[in-house]
Amino acid sequence: MKLVSLFTGAGGLDLGFEKAGFKVVWANEFDKTIWETFETNFPHTKLDKRSIVDVPSDEIPEADGIIGGPPCQSWSEAGAGRGIKDKRGQLFYEYIRVLRDKEPLFFLAENVSGILLPRHRDAFQEILRQFKSLNYNVTYALLNAHDYDVPQDRKRVIIVGYHKKTGKIFEFPPKSPKRPVLKDAIWDLRRAKPARPYNKANDPKDLSAPNHEYMNGGFSTIYMSRNRVRSWDEPSFTIQAGGRHAPIHPQAPKMKFIEQNKRIFVPGKEHLYRRLSVRECARIQTFPDDFIFKYENVADGYKMIGNAVPVNFAYHLAKKIASDLKNFMQTSKSDYGQIYKRKAERDNVKDTLQKHKV
């Protein structure tokens, strides 16, 4: 089945769907710091680099599904929380515009858990109402990616719509019996390298694994207000889009509590406290090691990875969608085949009559 991907980012959602048998034929991403990474890893996909606001729907190819996560900063619990009043929050309506004009068999939209906060309730309900008004049976849920083969706690809202002509309603897949932890993801990675001065990227030849470098610099009082260390036998904290907020590597002991909103690194163990590397964050987001992130500033590597949908999480959702729509697609193809066959038969009769001037 063919897909159109909006707000593509580095392509975590796209890769998960492709692992499930889909093909992303067209993608849209406005952030130029991501373009090289996407084109390197998805050479078969046409990447449109305009803002989606400037992309007419008739320039987007037909597809069986539309996937994507409109920018989430407007809905984040940690951010200003301006929601639909923010221009980035309003990009949800561009997603709805494309969906209305293309009317594929299904769509999937992803966003942060903050979209469910009481202050966003009316806006979120309006978004759901508009989805439903476009002839879709709509289902949404707050899921933790850790329940779907991802070694981190990461709660996200997933909205799935099936076109009413399919006669189907999406039901979220059962949780995976596997609950991976940090040891499963990054135990074998060794010899991470600090970024160059000003957090510039190292020469790839100098790294023991692709993108296996970490951001330098101090830790803010906000960062030091909470424990930032998870042990090897625990899932990671949520991988965020900012490198300065990356979790600490599990080689370090958990931070020592001093008082409310104040912790310190364990004295004598300070050398063990480093941020997770870009590759370690990618592993935790379940990107394979042959997925290479291209950047000059290490911060851009963290941003791409932190904004992505974990690949395994996307795969579980995509596999369920593929299973649900398989029979419908086969039936539809059969119906279309009969239509084309009958048309061909009519054309043959018409040609014969014309030939004999009947």
KOLMIKOL-692738 format. One record per residue (C-alpha): residue in one letter; x, y, z; residue number from 1. Coordinates in steps of 0.001 Angstrom, whole numbers, plus 500000, padded with zeros to 6 digits. Layout:
N
+------+--------+--------+--------+-----+
| code |     px |     py |     pz | pos |
+------+--------+--------+--------+-----+
|    A |      X |      Y |      Z | NUM |
...
+------+--------+--------+--------+-----+
//
This chain:
358
+------+--------+--------+--------+-----+
| code |     px |     py |     pz | pos |
+------+--------+--------+--------+-----+
|    M | 500000 | 500000 | 500000 |   1 |
|    K | 501242 | 503481 | 499144 |   2 |
|    L | 501673 | 506208 | 501751 |   3 |
|    V | 502004 | 509964 | 501928 |   4 |
|    S | 503974 | 511204 | 504943 |   5 |
|    L | 503398 | 514688 | 506378 |   6 |
|    F | 505670 | 516441 | 508920 |   7 |
|    T | 508066 | 513613 | 508167 |   8 |
|    G | 511087 | 514545 | 510239 |   9 |
|    A | 513841 | 511948 | 510135 |  10 |
|    G | 511355 | 509241 | 509197 |  11 |
|    G | 510834 | 507030 | 512252 |  12 |
|    L | 507143 | 506636 | 511493 |  13 |
|    D | 507907 | 506060 | 507801 |  14 |
|    L | 510503 | 503376 | 508540 |  15 |
|    G | 508129 | 501523 | 510877 |  16 |
|    F | 505431 | 501485 | 508197 |  17 |
|    E | 507874 | 500348 | 505525 |  18 |
|    K | 508962 | 497463 | 507777 |  19 |
|    A | 505286 | 496439 | 507829 |  20 |
|    G | 505122 | 496363 | 504021 |  21 |
|    F | 503964 | 499877 | 503132 |  22 |
|    K | 505742 | 502145 | 500648 |  23 |
|    V | 506186 | 505844 | 501317 |  24 |
|    V | 505967 | 507485 | 497876 |  25 |
|    W | 505936 | 511156 | 498918 |  26 |
|    A | 507009 | 512974 | 502053 |  27 |
|    N | 506979 | 516576 | 503223 |  28 |
|    E | 509498 | 518210 | 505566 |  29 |
|    F | 510232 | 521935 | 505881 |  30 |
|    D | 513271 | 521781 | 508231 |  31 |
|    K | 516389 | 521942 | 506076 |  32 |
|    T | 518586 | 520417 | 508809 |  33 |
|    I | 516706 | 517138 | 508268 |  34 |
|    W | 516705 | 516923 | 504466 |  35 |
|    E | 520059 | 515177 | 504011 |  36 |
|    T | 519252 | 512583 | 506663 |  37 |
|    F | 515897 | 511736 | 505100 |  38 |
|    E | 517192 | 511598 | 501541 |  39 |
|    T | 520135 | 509410 | 502605 |  40 |
|    N | 517886 | 506861 | 504277 |  41 |
|    F | 514864 | 507031 | 501944 |  42 |
|    P | 516377 | 507424 | 498459 |  43 |
|    H | 513236 | 505972 | 496845 |  44 |
|    T | 510889 | 508607 | 498332 |  45 |
|    K | 510213 | 512019 | 496804 |  46 |
|    L | 510819 | 514660 | 499474 |  47 |
|    D | 508884 | 517919 | 499148 |  48 |
|    K | 510771 | 520641 | 501036 |  49 |
|    R | 508113 | 523341 | 501131 |  50 |
|    S | 506038 | 524273 | 504127 |  51 |
|    I | 502882 | 522167 | 503945 |  52 |
|    V | 500963 | 525467 | 503958 |  53 |
|    D | 502384 | 526142 | 500491 |  54 |
|    V | 501713 | 522688 | 499036 |  55 |
|    P | 498482 | 522453 | 496977 |  56 |
|    S | 496656 | 519184 | 497546 |  57 |
|    D | 496622 | 518406 | 493820 |  58 |
|    E | 500435 | 518251 | 493873 |  59 |
|    I | 500346 | 515446 | 496443 |  60 |
|    P | 500089 | 511971 | 494871 |  61 |
|    E | 497201 | 509623 | 495517 |  62 |
|    A | 497892 | 507083 | 498249 |  63 |
|    D | 496172 | 504466 | 500380 |  64 |
|    G | 497111 | 506200 | 503611 |  65 |
|    I | 498373 | 509436 | 505131 |  66 |
|    I | 500642 | 509369 | 508182 |  67 |
|    G | 502377 | 512057 | 510196 |  68 |
|    G | 502751 | 513916 | 513447 |  69 |
|    P | 502029 | 517653 | 513266 |  70 |
|    P | 504531 | 519672 | 515378 |  71 |
|    C | 504017 | 518872 | 519037 |  72 |
|    Q | 505689 | 521798 | 520838 |  73 |
|    S | 502395 | 523695 | 521046 |  74 |
|    W | 500806 | 520846 | 523008 |  75 |
|    S | 503760 | 519850 | 525189 |  76 |
|    E | 503318 | 519699 | 528953 |  77 |
|    A | 506819 | 521156 | 529347 |  78 |
|    G | 506296 | 524003 | 526904 |  79 |
|    A | 504139 | 527101 | 526867 |  80 |
|    G | 501127 | 524975 | 526001 |  81 |
|    R | 499564 | 527464 | 523576 |  82 |
|    G | 497995 | 524624 | 521605 |  83 |
|    I | 495808 | 525607 | 518688 |  84 |
|    K | 496564 | 529324 | 519299 |  85 |
|    D | 500151 | 528672 | 518193 |  86 |
|    K | 500899 | 528636 | 514454 |  87 |
|    R | 502548 | 525247 | 514907 |  88 |
|    G | 499436 | 523907 | 516616 |  89 |
|    Q | 497343 | 525172 | 513700 |  90 |
|    L | 499290 | 522920 | 511346 |  91 |
|    F | 496900 | 520193 | 512471 |  92 |
|    Y | 494372 | 521895 | 510171 |  93 |
|    E | 496771 | 521511 | 507233 |  94 |
|    Y | 496828 | 517789 | 507944 |  95 |
|    I | 493012 | 517821 | 507921 |  96 |
|    R | 492983 | 519832 | 504673 |  97 |
|    V | 495150 | 517285 | 502871 |  98 |
|    L | 493122 | 514414 | 504299 |  99 |
|    R | 489889 | 516026 | 503094 | 100 |
|    D | 491220 | 516593 | 499589 | 101 |
|    K | 492938 | 513217 | 499107 | 102 |
|    E | 490500 | 510982 | 501058 | 103 |
|    P | 492736 | 507888 | 501466 | 104 |
|    L | 491607 | 504617 | 503033 | 105 |
|    F | 493191 | 505492 | 506389 | 106 |
|    F | 495218 | 508044 | 508301 | 107 |
|    L | 497393 | 507980 | 511400 | 108 |
|    A | 498357 | 511092 | 513382 | 109 |
|    E | 500711 | 511160 | 516378 | 110 |
|    N | 501180 | 513788 | 519076 | 111 |
|    V | 502382 | 514306 | 522637 | 112 |
|    S | 500314 | 513413 | 525684 | 113 |
|    G | 499928 | 517122 | 526481 | 114 |
|    I | 497258 | 517415 | 523794 | 115 |
|    L | 494917 | 515691 | 526275 | 116 |
|    L | 495415 | 518301 | 529011 | 117 |
|    P | 492213 | 520034 | 530185 | 118 |
|    R | 493304 | 523372 | 528719 | 119 |
|    H | 493415 | 521775 | 525243 | 120 |
|    R | 490201 | 519747 | 525567 | 121 |
|    D | 488010 | 521921 | 523347 | 122 |
|    A | 490655 | 522210 | 520615 | 123 |
|    F | 491350 | 518479 | 520641 | 124 |
|    Q | 487648 | 517632 | 520462 | 125 |
|    E | 487311 | 520001 | 517506 | 126 |
|    I | 490180 | 518220 | 515730 | 127 |
|    L | 488468 | 514864 | 516316 | 128 |
|    R | 485149 | 516294 | 515105 | 129 |
|    Q | 486749 | 517461 | 511875 | 130 |
|    F | 488399 | 514082 | 511307 | 131 |
|    K | 485051 | 512353 | 511778 | 132 |
|    S | 483284 | 514807 | 509465 | 133 |
|    L | 485513 | 513600 | 506605 | 134 |
|    N | 483871 | 510159 | 506471 | 135 |
|    Y | 486289 | 508420 | 508859 | 136 |
|    N | 485696 | 506113 | 511786 | 137 |
|    V | 488145 | 507612 | 514288 | 138 |
|    T | 489862 | 505976 | 517257 | 139 |
|    Y | 492451 | 507503 | 519588 | 140 |
|    A | 494404 | 506378 | 522647 | 141 |
|    L | 497266 | 507407 | 524900 | 142 |
|    L | 499911 | 504700 | 524547 | 143 |
|    N | 503331 | 504078 | 526064 | 144 |
|    A | 505877 | 503046 | 523431 | 145 |
|    H | 507544 | 500833 | 526052 | 146 |
|    D | 504567 | 498486 | 525638 | 147 |
|    Y | 505527 | 498024 | 521981 | 148 |
|    D | 509170 | 496868 | 521952 | 149 |
|    V | 510717 | 500268 | 522695 | 150 |
|    P | 513258 | 500555 | 525573 | 151 |
|    Q | 511946 | 503837 | 526969 | 152 |
|    D | 508926 | 505311 | 528692 | 153 |
|    R | 507328 | 507461 | 526001 | 154 |
|    K | 503644 | 508338 | 526130 | 155 |
|    R | 502046 | 509532 | 522924 | 156 |
|    V | 498527 | 510084 | 521604 | 157 |
|    I | 497784 | 508073 | 518478 | 158 |
|    I | 494763 | 508902 | 516294 | 159 |
|    V | 493757 | 506436 | 513580 | 160 |
|    G | 490905 | 506806 | 511113 | 161 |
|    Y | 489535 | 504239 | 508671 | 162 |
|    H | 487404 | 505501 | 505795 | 163 |
|    K | 483807 | 504495 | 506351 | 164 |
|    K | 483730 | 502683 | 503018 | 165 |
|    T | 486074 | 500086 | 504540 | 166 |
|    G | 483424 | 499220 | 507111 | 167 |
|    K | 486158 | 498956 | 509736 | 168 |
|    I | 487065 | 500601 | 513035 | 169 |
|    F | 490680 | 500519 | 514214 | 170 |
|    E | 491405 | 498721 | 517468 | 171 |
|    F | 494816 | 499261 | 519019 | 172 |
|    P | 497102 | 496213 | 518990 | 173 |
|    P | 497715 | 494312 | 522232 | 174 |
|    K | 500807 | 495152 | 524214 | 175 |
|    S | 503920 | 493237 | 523275 | 176 |
|    P | 505056 | 490608 | 525813 | 177 |
|    K | 508576 | 492008 | 525463 | 178 |
|    R | 509542 | 494981 | 527650 | 179 |
|    P | 513075 | 495964 | 526572 | 180 |
|    V | 515362 | 497908 | 528893 | 181 |
|    L | 518528 | 499948 | 528455 | 182 |
|    K | 520774 | 496896 | 528595 | 183 |
|    D | 518908 | 495396 | 525631 | 184 |
|    A | 519421 | 498552 | 523601 | 185 |
|    I | 522887 | 499961 | 524245 | 186 |
|    W | 524946 | 497488 | 526307 | 187 |
|    D | 527176 | 496592 | 523342 | 188 |
|    L | 527961 | 500215 | 522445 | 189 |
|    R | 531300 | 501344 | 523792 | 190 |
|    R | 533788 | 504198 | 523454 | 191 |
|    A | 531408 | 507076 | 522819 | 192 |
|    K | 533263 | 510231 | 521882 | 193 |
|    P | 532564 | 513774 | 523065 | 194 |
|    A | 531566 | 516280 | 520413 | 195 |
|    R | 534191 | 518648 | 519077 | 196 |
|    P | 534393 | 522223 | 520445 | 197 |
|    Y | 531122 | 524136 | 520205 | 198 |
|    N | 529416 | 520727 | 519929 | 199 |
|    K | 530366 | 520249 | 516322 | 200 |
|    A | 530217 | 516749 | 514847 | 201 |
|    N | 533284 | 514530 | 514725 | 202 |
|    D | 534661 | 513035 | 511544 | 203 |
|    P | 532589 | 509833 | 511134 | 204 |
|    K | 535824 | 507835 | 510633 | 205 |
|    D | 536831 | 508709 | 514199 | 206 |
|    L | 533717 | 507180 | 515774 | 207 |
|    S | 533393 | 503556 | 516902 | 208 |
|    A | 529788 | 503470 | 515638 | 209 |
|    P | 527785 | 505846 | 513411 | 210 |
|    N | 526767 | 509021 | 515304 | 211 |
|    H | 528237 | 507645 | 518551 | 212 |
|    E | 529116 | 511063 | 520013 | 213 |
|    Y | 527618 | 513073 | 522842 | 214 |
|    M | 526992 | 516716 | 523649 | 215 |
|    N | 529343 | 518587 | 525964 | 216 |
|    G | 528441 | 521419 | 528303 | 217 |
|    G | 527089 | 522077 | 531746 | 218 |
|    F | 523808 | 520948 | 533274 | 219 |
|    S | 521155 | 523515 | 534148 | 220 |
|    T | 519517 | 523833 | 537562 | 221 |
|    I | 516330 | 522525 | 535958 | 222 |
|    Y | 518207 | 519453 | 534756 | 223 |
|    M | 519752 | 518945 | 538188 | 224 |
|    S | 516378 | 519237 | 539914 | 225 |
|    R | 515523 | 515623 | 539050 | 226 |
|    N | 517305 | 512307 | 538823 | 227 |
|    R | 518333 | 511849 | 535195 | 228 |
|    V | 519793 | 508340 | 535475 | 229 |
|    R | 518000 | 505099 | 534712 | 230 |
|    S | 519747 | 501799 | 535504 | 231 |
|    W | 520648 | 499137 | 532968 | 232 |
|    D | 517617 | 497050 | 533935 | 233 |
|    E | 515152 | 499919 | 533464 | 234 |
|    P | 513690 | 501560 | 530353 | 235 |
|    S | 515145 | 504930 | 529434 | 236 |
|    F | 513528 | 508214 | 530263 | 237 |
|    T | 511790 | 509767 | 527242 | 238 |
|    I | 514294 | 510774 | 524581 | 239 |
|    Q | 513675 | 514484 | 524035 | 240 |
|    A | 514501 | 516705 | 521084 | 241 |
|    G | 517127 | 518740 | 522932 | 242 |
|    G | 520593 | 517331 | 523479 | 243 |
|    R | 521080 | 519215 | 526738 | 244 |
|    H | 518129 | 517295 | 528143 | 245 |
|    A | 519378 | 513871 | 527063 | 246 |
|    P | 519365 | 511304 | 529896 | 247 |
|    I | 522594 | 510311 | 531618 | 248 |
|    H | 524262 | 507053 | 530600 | 249 |
|    P | 523355 | 504130 | 532928 | 250 |
|    Q | 527029 | 503581 | 533818 | 251 |
|    A | 526538 | 506349 | 536396 | 252 |
|    P | 524874 | 505890 | 539803 | 253 |
|    K | 521558 | 507610 | 540320 | 254 |
|    M | 521885 | 511239 | 541311 | 255 |
|    K | 522021 | 512084 | 545000 | 256 |
|    F | 519058 | 513900 | 546552 | 257 |
|    I | 519988 | 517059 | 548464 | 258 |
|    E | 516662 | 518805 | 548896 | 259 |
|    Q | 513471 | 519471 | 546987 | 260 |
|    N | 514351 | 520244 | 543340 | 261 |
|    K | 518070 | 519794 | 543949 | 262 |
|    R | 520278 | 516803 | 543212 | 263 |
|    I | 523985 | 516346 | 542592 | 264 |
|    F | 526230 | 513794 | 540930 | 265 |
|    V | 527601 | 511289 | 543435 | 266 |
|    P | 530943 | 512669 | 544700 | 267 |
|    G | 533920 | 510799 | 543320 | 268 |
|    K | 531853 | 509402 | 540441 | 269 |
|    E | 531501 | 512597 | 538433 | 270 |
|    H | 533476 | 511158 | 535503 | 271 |
|    L | 530702 | 508612 | 534896 | 272 |
|    Y | 528049 | 511224 | 534242 | 273 |
|    R | 527738 | 511912 | 530539 | 274 |
|    R | 524756 | 512379 | 528285 | 275 |
|    L | 523643 | 509506 | 526111 | 276 |
|    S | 525225 | 509738 | 522672 | 277 |
|    V | 523284 | 510491 | 519509 | 278 |
|    R | 523562 | 506807 | 518484 | 279 |
|    E | 522483 | 505597 | 521922 | 280 |
|    C | 519406 | 507810 | 521678 | 281 |
|    A | 518778 | 506418 | 518188 | 282 |
|    R | 519036 | 502851 | 519505 | 283 |
|    I | 516558 | 503698 | 522269 | 284 |
|    Q | 514243 | 505095 | 519587 | 285 |
|    T | 514791 | 501715 | 517812 | 286 |
|    F | 516479 | 503115 | 514706 | 287 |
|    P | 518832 | 500519 | 513171 | 288 |
|    D | 522548 | 501282 | 513099 | 289 |
|    D | 522533 | 501555 | 509302 | 290 |
|    F | 520178 | 504527 | 509589 | 291 |
|    I | 522695 | 507372 | 509449 | 292 |
|    F | 521952 | 510844 | 510814 | 293 |
|    K | 523597 | 513681 | 508909 | 294 |
|    Y | 524441 | 516914 | 510737 | 295 |
|    E | 527175 | 519446 | 511431 | 296 |
|    N | 525917 | 520375 | 514891 | 297 |
|    V | 525406 | 517501 | 517309 | 298 |
|    A | 522302 | 519283 | 518619 | 299 |
|    D | 520587 | 518630 | 515278 | 300 |
|    G | 521180 | 514907 | 515664 | 301 |
|    Y | 519453 | 514871 | 519052 | 302 |
|    K | 516608 | 517000 | 517674 | 303 |
|    M | 515873 | 514668 | 514760 | 304 |
|    I | 515887 | 511602 | 516964 | 305 |
|    G | 513923 | 513099 | 519838 | 306 |
|    N | 511157 | 514322 | 517525 | 307 |
|    A | 510836 | 510967 | 515777 | 308 |
|    V | 508287 | 508234 | 516387 | 309 |
|    P | 510102 | 505096 | 517630 | 310 |
|    V | 510428 | 502705 | 514708 | 311 |
|    N | 509211 | 499607 | 516567 | 312 |
|    F | 506209 | 501491 | 517925 | 313 |
|    A | 505273 | 502586 | 514407 | 314 |
|    Y | 505772 | 499040 | 513126 | 315 |
|    H | 503269 | 497530 | 515575 | 316 |
|    L | 500639 | 500104 | 514613 | 317 |
|    A | 501344 | 499697 | 510895 | 318 |
|    K | 501180 | 495908 | 511073 | 319 |
|    K | 497700 | 496100 | 512617 | 320 |
|    I | 496517 | 498549 | 509936 | 321 |
|    A | 497911 | 496342 | 507169 | 322 |
|    S | 496128 | 493325 | 508610 | 323 |
|    D | 492823 | 495192 | 508966 | 324 |
|    L | 492836 | 496534 | 505414 | 325 |
|    K | 494296 | 493513 | 503601 | 326 |
|    N | 490947 | 491845 | 502862 | 327 |
|    F | 489339 | 495144 | 501866 | 328 |
|    M | 492183 | 495919 | 499461 | 329 |
|    Q | 491999 | 492456 | 497896 | 330 |
|    T | 488236 | 492720 | 497482 | 331 |
|    S | 488558 | 496215 | 496023 | 332 |
|    K | 491185 | 495086 | 493534 | 333 |
|    S | 488949 | 492191 | 492529 | 334 |
|    D | 485989 | 494553 | 492071 | 335 |
|    Y | 488108 | 496954 | 490025 | 336 |
|    G | 489376 | 494030 | 487965 | 337 |
|    Q | 485816 | 492994 | 487098 | 338 |
|    I | 484949 | 496566 | 486160 | 339 |
|    Y | 487982 | 496833 | 483848 | 340 |
|    K | 487198 | 493391 | 482370 | 341 |
|    R | 483605 | 494365 | 481582 | 342 |
|    K | 484804 | 497675 | 480097 | 343 |
|    A | 487304 | 495808 | 477895 | 344 |
|    E | 484585 | 493424 | 476719 | 345 |
|    R | 482324 | 496369 | 475828 | 346 |
|    D | 485173 | 498050 | 473950 | 347 |
|    N | 485875 | 494851 | 472000 | 348 |
|    V | 482218 | 494544 | 471000 | 349 |
|    K | 482167 | 498205 | 469970 | 350 |
|    D | 485325 | 497765 | 467872 | 351 |
|    T | 483883 | 494670 | 466172 | 352 |
|    L | 480650 | 496448 | 465315 | 353 |
|    Q | 482543 | 499425 | 463900 | 354 |
|    K | 484812 | 497125 | 461879 | 355 |
|    H | 481822 | 495453 | 460220 | 356 |
|    K | 479913 | 498753 | 460034 | 357 |
|    V | 476974 | 497306 | 461944 | 358 |
+------+--------+--------+--------+-----+
//
